[in-house]
Amino acid sequence: MSPNKCQRCFKKSNLLIMSWFNVQMICSVCRDKELKHPKIKDAKKKEMEHCKRGNYNFIGIGLPKDL
């Protein structure tokens, strides 16, 4: 995988951000879609719970099928 390609839509991007749902590095377009998803609050809550317990390698709650 090229370091400058989104791991979700595979388009080139100069900026990649870690997904809240899994460990994919995604572009800002995919990130915007992700932030509008109904399960984003659950994903963020679980991430925070794991971080508070010292698990900084949480792999996420899984990518919803409709993303």
C-alpha positions, 0 to 999 in steps of 0.5 A: 500500500502506498503511504500517500493513498487512502486505505479505504477509497484508494485515492491519493492524498497528502493527508491521511488520518487514522479511522475511528472504526479500525486501523485504516489510514483514510483521506479527509473525504472518507473521514468526513463520511465517517464522522457523519455515521450513526455509530461514530459516537460508539466508536469514539466512546470505546476508543476512550474507554480503552485509552483510559485503561492504558490500551493505546493499540485498540483496533476499533469496533470494526468498520460498518458495512455501509462505509 
